[in-house]
Amino acid sequence: MAGVKNLAVLAHPAPEFNYTTLIVSRAPSERLADADPREVALALGTAIQRLVVSLGGQPAYKILARGLGAGHLHLEIVPRSTNVKGGAELAAGSATIDVDPTLARDALAANA
């Protein structure tokens, strides 16, 4: 990805939600402040553009920062899709995906 050396954009290998996309640091980092804001912006724009093309339009999405205190930090871009958690999933702490993660990965990679 042009202009981004320290971050990677990839399809989540074990998602809780369909087409979850990750932005991860190539080096261990526990603070978002350690990342170059220009690289974060470019990576985020790239991830969202891949989702728009892959899903055929501008999806609603949320962005989560996770991994604080675990030796790494990553951002998750989660499009609103058919598998938004309901009461049973929330209560059980389970996840239901209805798109094979490898198909999501291949679709996102094809639009890189």
N, C-alpha and C positions, 0 to 999 in steps of 0.2 A: 504494500500500500504506500503510495508516494507520500513523502513527508512524515511518515510514522515509522520510527525505528525501535521504540521501546515498548510498543503495545501490539497485541495481535487481536484480530476479530475472527471468531469462529463459532460454529454451531455448538450449542451445549451438548456434550456427549451423553448426559443422563438428565434430561430436562424434566421439570415438574409440569411445564406447559409447552404446548406445540410451538415450534419455531423459536424457542428461546435462543438468543444470540448472546455471546459473551465478548467482553473486551477485557483482556487480561494483560498484566504487565509481564514482560519477558524476564524480569528479575524480581525476586521477592520484594514485596512492598506492603506495608501495613497502613499507609496513609495516602489518601487521594491527593493530598497536597504535594506528594513527591512526584507526581506525574506532571509532565509538561501540558498545560491547559490547551495549547494548540494541537498537540497530538491527540488528546482526549476528544476535542471537538471534531477533528478529522476522522478519527476512528468511529465516533458516534454517528457522524453523517454517513460514513460508508456503511455501517451496520443498518441504519434505518433505510438507506437507499436499497440495499439488498433485500430487506423485508418488503418494501413497497413493490419492487419488481417481482419477487417470488410469490407474493400473496395477491398480486393483481390490483393493487390500489393502496391508498394510504390507510393503514390500520391504526386503530387506537392502540397505544402501548403504554407500559410503565417501565421505568428504569430503576433498578435496585442496586445498591452498593452492598456487597456481601464479603465476608471473609475477614472482617476486622478482628485482630487478635489471633488469627490463625497462621500468621506468617505470610499471608498473601491477601491481596485485595482484587476484586474483579467487579465489573459492572455487568448486570444482566439486563437485556432489553427483551421485554416480554410482551408480545402482541396479544391483544384481546382476541380470543378465538373460541372455538366450540368447547373447549375444556376448562372453562373458568370454574374454580372450585365452588362446590355447593356445601350445604351444611354437613352432610355425611362425611365428605372428604376433609373438611376443616376439623370436625370432631375427631376423626380417626387419624388425622395427620398423614393421610395418603394422597397420592397423586394419580391422576388418570390422564394418559395421553392417547390421542386417537390418530396421530400421525407418527409413523416410524421415524425415530430420530435420524437414521441414516438417510431417509428420503428428504427430510428437512435439510440435513447437511449438504446433500447433493444439490438441492434446489438453490440454496444460498451460495454454494461454491460456483454454480453455473452462472450466477449473476454478479460475480466478482469483477 
